């Protein structure tokens, strides 16, 4: 990567997609499929083999949310709804059922 590429990068720390998958407790293939489906939109997409996508803290929170929903048994439709507006912090379902979440900062 060229030296000038770093000038456009944010000051916040970035996490690679393999690191994010490990943090969230999902296989890299799962996270990669979420990226391919558009559920996760990395701040800095992969530039090719051996150069994984880079995620901001906000991206990583979304990965962790989707992983938690998946572990809870939610299907892809629920994950898509959560990914569409994660800052809303809730999903409403028929029958008055509501799923809510809150963000915690990484240590």
PLY file of the C-alpha trace (Angstrom):
ply
format ascii 1.0
element vertex 107
property float x
property float y
property float z
element edge 106
property int vertex1
property int vertex2
end_header
0.00 0.00 0.00
1.32 3.44 -0.81
2.25 6.01 1.83
-0.35 8.50 0.64
-3.17 5.97 1.17
-2.88 6.44 4.91
-3.63 10.15 4.71
-7.32 9.47 4.01
-7.73 6.93 6.80
-9.58 7.98 9.96
-7.76 8.49 13.22
-9.83 5.80 14.94
-8.39 2.29 15.05
-9.42 -0.05 12.25
-10.13 -3.75 12.53
-9.65 -6.25 9.72
-12.51 -8.53 8.75
-10.70 -11.63 10.09
-10.13 -9.85 13.42
-13.79 -8.75 13.54
-14.98 -12.29 12.83
-12.81 -13.54 15.69
-14.09 -10.83 18.06
-17.71 -11.65 17.18
-17.23 -15.39 17.42
-18.24 -16.16 13.83
-16.32 -17.79 11.02
-14.66 -15.49 8.55
-16.77 -17.04 5.76
-19.92 -15.94 7.61
-18.71 -12.35 7.91
-17.59 -12.41 4.29
-21.09 -13.52 3.22
-22.60 -10.64 5.22
-20.29 -8.25 3.37
-21.26 -9.80 0.02
-24.98 -9.47 0.88
-24.49 -5.83 1.85
-25.32 -6.28 5.54
-21.87 -4.99 6.43
-20.34 -2.23 4.33
-16.69 -1.91 5.35
-15.31 1.60 5.56
-12.33 0.36 3.54
-13.19 -2.61 1.30
-10.68 -5.32 0.47
-8.21 -4.39 -2.23
-7.66 -8.03 -3.21
-6.40 -11.33 -1.91
-4.25 -10.86 1.16
-5.63 -7.38 1.82
-8.71 -7.77 4.03
-11.35 -5.10 4.40
-10.89 -2.62 7.25
-13.77 -1.93 9.63
-14.41 1.04 11.90
-15.60 0.56 15.47
-19.15 1.19 14.26
-18.78 -1.56 11.65
-17.44 -3.96 14.30
-20.42 -3.21 16.59
-22.74 -4.15 13.74
-20.82 -7.38 13.14
-21.16 -8.22 16.83
-24.89 -7.42 16.77
-25.49 -9.65 13.76
-23.45 -12.43 15.38
-25.50 -12.19 18.59
-28.78 -12.27 16.64
-27.55 -15.27 14.67
-26.58 -17.12 17.89
-30.06 -16.34 19.22
-31.52 -18.20 16.24
-32.55 -15.26 14.07
-32.67 -15.84 10.35
-31.20 -13.76 7.57
-34.37 -11.64 7.27
-33.96 -10.44 10.86
-30.26 -9.78 10.32
-31.10 -7.73 7.22
-33.63 -5.66 9.17
-31.16 -5.02 11.99
-28.36 -4.12 9.57
-30.61 -1.69 7.69
-30.87 0.62 10.72
-28.70 -0.57 13.64
-28.79 2.82 15.37
-32.54 2.44 15.85
-31.64 -0.22 18.43
-34.87 -2.16 18.13
-36.94 -4.36 15.87
-40.71 -4.61 16.19
-42.57 -7.78 15.27
-46.20 -8.80 14.90
-47.97 -9.43 18.18
-46.23 -6.58 19.99
-42.89 -8.36 20.36
-39.89 -6.03 20.39
-36.21 -6.90 20.26
-33.88 -4.20 21.62
-30.13 -3.84 22.01
-27.60 -1.39 23.37
-24.03 -0.65 22.40
-21.07 -1.03 24.72
-17.70 0.41 23.87
-14.85 -2.01 23.23
-12.15 -1.97 25.89
0 1
1 2
2 3
3 4
4 5
5 6
6 7
7 8
8 9
9 10
10 11
11 12
12 13
13 14
14 15
15 16
16 17
17 18
18 19
19 20
20 21
21 22
22 23
23 24
24 25
25 26
26 27
27 28
28 29
29 30
30 31
31 32
32 33
33 34
34 35
35 36
36 37
37 38
38 39
39 40
40 41
41 42
42 43
43 44
44 45
45 46
46 47
47 48
48 49
49 50
50 51
51 52
52 53
53 54
54 55
55 56
56 57
57 58
58 59
59 60
60 61
61 62
62 63
63 64
64 65
65 66
66 67
67 68
68 69
69 70
70 71
71 72
72 73
73 74
74 75
75 76
76 77
77 78
78 79
79 80
80 81
81 82
82 83
83 84
84 85
85 86
86 87
87 88
88 89
89 90
90 91
91 92
92 93
93 94
94 95
95 96
96 97
97 98
98 99
99 100
100 101
101 102
102 103
103 104
104 105
105 106
